């Protein structure tokens, strides 16, 4: 990664790699600011459903504009 990359850019690139590699274990957590960004501030308009484990949101990967379901 370019030495001029921000911490956020490095995190996003690593997250993208993890999401695309089926052999990598799922992530346990993401920083709150990243979650707020990809869920548009936890918007109720982006909710797909609710359950015992929490709310499921439709989110977007802003780097490629690819929908990601979490």
Secondary structure, DSSP 4 states (H G I P E B T S, - for coil): --TT--HHHHHHHHHHHHHH-TTSPPPS---HHHHHHHTTTT-GGGEEEEETTEEEEEEEETTTTEEEE-
